[in-house]
């Protein structure tokens, strides 16, 4: 009977440890399973950012040289405002103005929607090319690649 009691305690301990592992994993947002962060891009200029950037679905962000932008089905976290048209969870559209700068977290594109609301995207490097990285809560991100400019 003593051996059965010890086996039951071990079984209970294993269940408790499994529960603890799953709880920590869920609370942490599974962060330790995420891919490593992409490095920040270097020597980026505002002129290099002008153009249309697309994600791997149907989202796009067009940055114009006059400082305006158009976002269509853009996957990103955002600060709410009257200018943000919410299509779904962290899926937005709208127009407004954009700025570029180097900050503590690296090169950033800040979009401010006409009527209120904003979002920040980071310029990072993937496979030796600059891409825009949009935070989508819980450790996820959407990557937007610049589409080639049409040839005249």
Secondary structure, DSSP 8 states (H G I E B T S, - for coil): -HHHHHHHHHHHHHHHHHHHHHHHHHHTTTGGGS-----B-SS--HHHH-EEEE-SSS-EEEE-TTSEEEEEEEE---B--TT-EEEETTEEEEEEEEEEEEETTEEEEEEEETTS-EEEEEEEEETTEEEEEEE-STT-EEEEEE------
